[in-house]
Amino acid sequence: MKLYFSPGACSLSPHIALQEAGLPHTLVRADLQKKTVDGGASLVAVNAKGQVPVLELDDGQRLTEGPAIVQYIADKVPAKNLAPANGTMERYRLQEWLNFITSELHKSFTPLFDAAMPEEAKNRYKERVRARLDYLAQQLEGRSFLLGSNFSVADGYLFTVLGWTKYVGIDLAKWPTLVAYTERVGSRPAVQAALKAEGLVK
């Protein structure tokens, strides 16, 4: 498999999932500003949306959208327990979290990285993010991970998005539960391997 990624972007989530799954893969770096990939080819030719992540399967098919990709990865190695079994209530809880992270949290960060966005508008988005962080801190109280005691692909996604707070002027220290959570997830060997491969830690 081949993962098209940009360091620290939302593609870090499936990268973590691949490391946790122990699946062989190669990385292809994308430049999201120039819309190119390693070697100068067009990112739009790989994904018409011009975005990462893209997971290219061994048969040439390409899968986009992080929540779909991480569930695909998890289902390739069910013994790793990265996602509950299909059809169970626990699986729907996983999907509930993936949808919350992608629609309520991830997309609220996007305008904060837009240099053309007025500060007043950015402040409104920051308030939205803070409200979501309040909710997350409440939900994670007394839990190791989003689904309880077991790490899942949703945790890799949430870890990725929480990592953006330091770039947009939101101090995660206000939520000690979330600080402890990011430290717990960040200390996992597979997460460290993904961070190192993307040049995010030494």
C-alpha positions in Angstrom: 0.0 0.0 0.0 1.0 3.6 -0.6 0.0 6.5 1.6 0.0 10.1 0.2 0.7 12.4 3.1 1.7 15.9 4.2 3.7 16.1 7.4 1.4 16.8 10.4 -1.7 17.1 8.3 -4.8 14.9 8.8 -2.9 12.2 6.8 -1.0 11.6 10.0 -4.1 9.7 11.3 -4.0 6.9 8.7 -0.2 6.9 9.0 -0.6 6.1 12.7 -3.1 3.4 11.8 -0.7 1.8 9.3 2.0 1.8 11.9 -0.3 0.3 14.6 -1.5 -2.3 12.2 2.0 -3.3 11.2 1.0 -3.2 7.5 3.8 -2.7 4.9 3.4 0.6 3.2 5.4 3.3 1.4 5.0 7.0 1.9 4.6 9.6 -0.8 4.9 13.2 0.3 2.5 15.8 -1.1 2.9 19.6 -1.2 -0.5 20.9 -0.5 0.3 24.4 -1.6 1.7 23.5 -5.0 -0.7 20.5 -5.3 2.2 18.2 -6.3 3.7 15.0 -5.0 7.2 13.7 -4.7 8.8 13.9 -8.2 6.6 16.9 -9.3 3.5 14.9 -10.4 0.1 16.4 -9.8 -1.7 15.7 -6.6 -5.0 16.4 -8.4 -4.1 13.5 -10.7 -3.9 11.3 -7.7 -7.0 12.7 -5.9 -9.3 15.1 -7.8 -10.0 16.8 -4.5 -6.4 17.8 -4.3 -6.1 16.6 -0.7 -4.5 14.1 1.5 -4.8 11.4 2.7 -4.9 9.0 -0.2 -4.4 5.3 0.4 -3.4 3.5 -2.8 -4.1 -0.2 -2.6 -1.9 -2.9 -4.1 -4.4 -3.4 -7.0 -4.2 0.3 -7.8 -7.5 1.4 -6.3 -7.4 4.6 -4.3 -9.3 5.4 -1.1 -9.7 8.9 0.2 -11.2 10.5 3.4 -9.4 9.7 6.6 -12.3 8.1 8.5 -12.9 5.6 5.7 -9.2 4.9 5.3 -8.5 4.2 9.0 -11.5 1.8 9.2 -10.2 0.0 6.0 -6.8 -0.4 7.7 -8.3 -1.6 10.9 -10.4 -4.2 9.2 -7.3 -5.6 7.4 -5.9 -6.7 10.8 -8.9 -7.5 13.1 -6.6 -9.2 15.6 -5.0 -5.8 16.4 -8.4 -4.5 17.7 -8.0 -1.1 16.1 -11.7 -1.1 15.5 -14.6 -3.1 17.0 -16.2 -5.7 14.8 -18.6 -4.6 12.1 -22.2 -4.7 13.1 -21.6 -4.2 16.8 -22.7 -1.2 18.8 -19.1 -0.6 19.6 -18.3 -0.2 15.9 -21.1 2.4 15.6 -19.5 4.2 18.6 -16.3 4.3 16.7 -18.0 5.8 13.7 -19.7 8.3 15.9 -16.4 9.5 17.2 -14.8 9.6 13.7 -17.7 11.6 12.5 -17.5 14.0 15.4 -13.8 14.5 15.0 -14.0 15.1 11.2 -17.0 17.4 11.1 -17.0 19.2 14.5 -13.3 19.4 15.3 -11.2 19.0 12.2 -13.3 21.3 10.0 -13.3 23.9 12.7 -9.5 24.1 12.6 -9.3 24.6 8.8 -10.1 28.3 8.8 -7.5 28.9 11.5 -4.8 28.0 9.0 -6.1 30.3 6.3 -3.9 33.4 6.2 -6.7 35.3 4.4 -9.3 34.7 7.2 -10.0 37.9 9.2 -9.0 37.7 12.9 -12.5 38.3 14.1 -13.7 35.2 12.1 -10.7 33.2 13.4 -11.7 34.1 17.0 -15.2 32.7 16.4 -13.8 29.5 15.1 -11.4 29.3 18.1 -14.4 29.6 20.4 -16.1 26.7 18.5 -12.9 24.6 18.9 -12.7 25.4 22.6 -16.4 24.3 23.1 -15.6 21.0 21.4 -12.5 20.6 23.6 -14.7 21.1 26.7 -16.9 18.3 25.5 -14.0 16.0 24.7 -12.4 16.6 28.1 -15.7 15.6 29.8 -16.0 12.5 27.7 -12.4 11.4 28.3 -12.6 11.8 32.1 -11.8 8.5 33.6 -11.1 6.9 30.3 -7.8 6.0 28.7 -9.1 6.2 25.2 -12.2 7.3 23.3 -13.8 3.8 23.4 -12.7 3.1 27.0 -9.6 1.1 27.8 -8.7 0.1 24.2 -6.8 2.3 21.7 -8.7 2.6 18.4 -8.2 4.4 15.0 -10.3 7.2 16.4 -7.6 7.9 18.9 -5.0 8.3 16.2 -7.3 10.8 14.5 -8.0 12.8 17.6 -4.3 12.9 18.6 -3.6 14.3 15.1 -6.2 17.1 15.4 -5.3 18.0 19.0 -1.7 18.5 17.8 -2.8 21.5 15.8 -3.8 23.5 18.8 -0.2 24.7 19.3 -0.2 26.2 15.8 -3.3 28.3 16.2 -3.0 29.9 19.6 -5.1 27.5 21.7 -3.4 26.4 24.9 -4.3 22.8 25.6 -3.1 23.2 29.2 -6.6 24.5 30.0 -7.8 20.8 29.7 -5.4 18.6 31.8 -7.4 15.6 30.7 -6.6 16.3 27.1 -2.9 16.9 27.9 -2.7 13.6 29.6 -4.5 11.9 26.7 -2.2 13.3 24.1 0.8 12.3 26.1 -0.6 8.8 26.5 -1.3 8.4 22.8 1.9 10.1 21.8 4.0 7.7 23.8 2.8 4.7 21.8 5.7 3.2 19.7 3.6 3.2 16.5 2.7 6.9 17.0 6.3 7.8 17.6 7.3 5.8 14.5 4.8 7.8 12.4 5.9 11.1 13.9 9.6 10.3 13.2 8.8 9.2 9.6 7.1 12.5 8.9 10.0 14.5 10.5 7.8 15.8 13.3 10.0 14.5 16.1 13.7 13.5 16.2 
